[in-house]
Every structure is written in C-alpha cells, then in structure tokens.
Amino acid sequence: MGDTWERMVRSVKRVLYSLLKEQSVCDETLLTVMSEVEAILNSRPITTVTMDSSDEPLSPNHLLLLRPNDNLPPGIFVKEDGFGKRQA
C-alpha cells in the first residue's frame, strides 16, 4: 500500500521540479503551482488507452469534475509577454 503513495509523491516532485526548476516562490505562486500539479496528475488515465480516437480514457478528473478535463497545453511565450515582477 505504501508503494502507491510513494509513487504519487515522486510524481508530484517531478511535476513541481519541471514547473519551478529550483525557484523559490511566494505562497500565492506555490498554491497556483500546486493546483496545476493536481490538474496534471488527475488527468492521467486510469483505464487502458486505445487507438480509437473517439474513445476517451477514464481519468480521475472525470469522476471529480463529472466531465472531461478541459486543460489546454501551455502556449509558447516570449520573455516580453511576462507581466510579473522578479521575485526575491
């Protein structure tokens, strides 16, 4: 039973590292990032994925939100698009 929890912790760590890349962030940013981590992990399929494009695999978001997840992949941004200030 503990192996499942350890794998989920490892998955959270991987997503956090890929999003933050060892940055120190404020509480508000951390909450936003953790919401993104939650959405990413809950969009993973829990049923087998078939080659049929009309057959969508079941994910935890289907059960939690009662609809498929509408998360879009992140866009391509340039440095000039950023509005935030540099964090100390």
C-alpha positions as CSV (number, residue, x, y, z in Angstrom):
1,M,0.0,0.0,0.0
2,G,2.9,2.4,0.8
3,D,4.3,1.9,-2.7
4,T,1.4,3.7,-4.3
5,W,1.8,6.7,-2.0
6,E,5.5,6.9,-2.7
7,R,4.9,6.8,-6.5
8,M,2.4,9.6,-6.2
9,V,4.8,11.7,-4.1
10,R,7.5,11.0,-6.7
11,S,5.1,12.2,-9.5
12,V,4.3,15.4,-7.6
13,K,8.0,16.0,-7.1
14,R,8.7,15.5,-10.8
15,V,5.9,17.9,-11.9
16,L,7.0,20.5,-9.3
17,Y,10.6,20.3,-10.4
18,S,9.6,20.7,-14.1
19,L,7.4,23.7,-13.4
20,L,9.6,25.5,-10.9
21,K,13.2,24.4,-11.7
22,E,14.5,25.1,-8.2
23,Q,13.0,28.6,-7.9
24,S,11.9,29.9,-4.6
25,V,8.3,31.2,-4.8
26,C,5.8,33.0,-2.6
27,D,2.8,31.3,-1.0
28,E,0.4,32.5,-3.6
29,T,2.5,31.2,-6.5
30,L,3.0,27.9,-4.7
31,L,-0.8,27.5,-4.4
32,T,-1.2,28.1,-8.1
33,V,1.5,25.7,-9.0
34,M,0.1,23.0,-6.7
35,S,-3.3,23.5,-8.4
36,E,-1.5,22.9,-11.7
37,V,0.1,19.8,-10.3
38,E,-3.2,18.5,-9.1
39,A,-4.8,19.0,-12.6
40,I,-1.9,17.3,-14.3
41,L,-1.9,14.2,-12.0
42,N,-5.7,13.9,-12.1
43,S,-5.8,14.0,-15.9
44,R,-3.7,10.8,-16.1
45,P,-5.8,7.9,-17.4
46,I,-6.8,5.1,-15.1
47,T,-8.1,2.8,-17.8
48,T,-6.4,1.5,-20.9
49,V,-5.8,3.9,-23.7
50,T,-7.0,2.5,-27.1
51,M,-6.0,3.6,-30.6
52,D,-9.7,4.6,-31.2
53,S,-9.8,8.5,-31.3
54,S,-13.5,8.5,-30.3
55,D,-12.8,6.5,-27.1
56,E,-11.6,8.8,-24.3
57,P,-9.9,7.1,-21.4
58,L,-11.3,7.5,-17.9
59,S,-9.3,9.7,-15.6
60,P,-9.8,10.9,-12.0
61,N,-10.9,14.3,-13.4
62,H,-13.9,12.6,-15.0
63,L,-15.0,11.4,-11.5
64,L,-14.1,14.6,-9.7
65,L,-15.5,17.1,-12.1
66,L,-18.2,14.9,-13.7
67,R,-16.9,16.0,-17.1
68,P,-13.7,15.6,-19.1
69,N,-10.8,17.9,-18.2
70,D,-10.6,21.0,-20.5
71,N,-7.0,21.8,-19.7
72,L,-5.2,23.1,-22.7
73,P,-1.5,22.7,-23.2
74,P,0.6,25.8,-22.3
75,G,1.2,28.2,-25.1
76,I,4.5,29.5,-26.4
77,F,5.5,32.6,-24.5
78,V,8.4,35.1,-25.1
79,K,10.1,37.0,-22.3
80,E,8.4,40.2,-23.3
81,D,4.9,38.7,-22.6
82,G,5.7,38.4,-18.8
83,F,3.8,40.8,-16.6
84,G,5.1,39.6,-13.2
85,K,7.9,41.2,-11.3
86,R,11.1,39.3,-10.5
87,Q,10.7,37.5,-7.2
88,A,13.3,37.9,-4.5
